[in-house]
């Protein structure tokens, strides 16, 4: 055996492992776990969203956005999903209110679906909301103009 080579044996609790079905690559399995943990942290730890509230999710058609939708709905949260129009049918099928992220009247469109405002805005791609505008987002959230929190994930 060469120096630095060899194998290790270690134990892992069953609760800390996930069975991956045949045909799923390790990369795909890891992606689901990472996206899921990210979405859960955004929803429950960062925004602390409660059942009955309404959220706006940018990138709703993506990996993190898709899991965020499912977790929010399981928690009794209404979801407005911002995505390009080509994804709106899929969002409707997932019981999400679709809005066009590029609509210049997006705030008014969101208000039509959530007259009292949304309780949290999630941008897990940070492409629509530059980090340079984070201070303005915080100001909006603190003034209750948004009626909630802005969660950015660069």
MARLOSE-141426 format. One line per field, with one value per residue (C-alpha): x, y, z. Coordinates in steps of 0.02 Angstrom, whole numbers, padded with zeros to 5 digits. Example, Ala and Ser with C-alpha at 12.3 -4.5 7.8 and 13.67 -1.06 7.14 Angstrom:
2
east (00615 00684);
north (-00225 -00053);
up (00390 00357);
This chain:
154
east (00000 00067 00083 -00077 -00181 -00299 -00478 -00574 -00719 -00845 -01017 -01167 -01334 -01482 -01568 -01421 -01432 -01548 -01585 -01564 -01668 -01579 -01549 -01522 -01345 -01254 -01246 -01435 -01468 -01351 -01434 -01605 -01537 -01441 -01590 -01706 -01600 -01578 -01767 -01807 -01683 -01752 -01933 -01920 -01759 -01735 -01914 -02004 -02159 -02320 -02470 -02597 -02466 -02424 -02251 -02177 -02043 -01928 -01855 -02008 -01976 -01798 -01728 -01731 -01890 -01981 -01940 -01978 -02152 -02184 -02122 -02223 -02382 -02357 -02343 -02509 -02433 -02503 -02370 -02354 -02218 -02118 -02053 -02054 -02223 -02166 -02166 -02336 -02436 -02321 -02337 -02528 -02523 -02426 -02563 -02452 -02512 -02393 -02329 -02205 -02044 -02007 -02175 -02138 -02297 -02249 -02290 -02466 -02489 -02436 -02555 -02699 -02664 -02616 -02707 -02627 -02454 -02344 -02263 -02096 -02007 -01881 -01751 -01640 -01553 -01521 -01519 -01679 -01631 -01449 -01364 -01324 -01510 -01514 -01517 -01671 -01753 -01717 -01792 -01949 -01965 -01938 -02064 -02189 -02215 -02181 -02277 -02136 -01957 -01845 -01734 -01590 -01479 -01332);
north (00000 00172 00305 00407 00272 00148 00137 00189 00112 00223 00210 00312 00319 00266 00432 00522 00430 00429 00281 00330 00233 00137 00241 00405 00470 00527 00703 00711 00642 00770 00911 00867 00863 01027 01114 01046 01103 01274 01292 01234 01356 01500 01461 01411 01482 01645 01700 01602 01593 01540 01441 01554 01677 01718 01718 01774 01660 01718 01573 01470 01352 01308 01176 01274 01365 01203 01127 01292 01287 01112 01149 01310 01224 01081 01216 01295 01444 01523 01538 01668 01612 01731 01650 01675 01645 01481 01405 01470 01315 01206 01326 01325 01135 01146 01260 01414 01586 01627 01802 01861 01912 02035 02125 02310 02317 02168 02249 02292 02117 02039 02155 02091 01917 01971 02133 02145 02111 01960 01902 01856 01873 01740 01769 01616 01668 01851 01894 01997 02085 02144 02131 02317 02345 02241 02397 02459 02289 02292 02466 02406 02257 02361 02492 02350 02406 02227 02160 02039 01989 01985 01831 01842 01694 01747);
up (00000 -00046 00088 00093 00012 00089 00141 00294 00381 00466 00540 00494 00583 00475 00512 00431 00267 00118 00007 -00174 -00302 -00438 -00592 -00497 -00510 -00352 -00426 -00452 -00278 -00201 -00298 -00228 -00051 -00068 -00151 -00019 00127 00046 00019 00196 00272 00169 00215 00397 00466 00370 00334 00471 00362 00449 00383 00299 00237 00055 -00024 -00190 -00262 -00402 -00502 -00457 -00603 -00545 -00429 -00266 -00317 -00356 -00187 -00101 -00180 -00116 00060 00068 00012 00134 00268 00215 00126 -00034 -00170 -00308 -00427 -00536 -00695 -00881 -00963 -01043 -00867 -00812 -00861 -00755 -00609 -00623 -00624 -00460 -00386 -00396 -00452 -00596 -00633 -00764 -00677 -00819 -00809 -00781 -00675 -00568 -00399 -00460 -00531 -00366 -00272 -00380 -00310 -00134 -00093 00080 00009 00026 00187 00109 -00058 -00105 -00239 -00242 -00403 -00356 -00540 -00533 -00373 -00372 -00204 -00218 -00187 -00029 00081 -00012 00010 00195 00206 00118 00232 00390 00334 00308 00128 00079 00228 00263 00229 00076 00068 -00056 -00098 -00207);
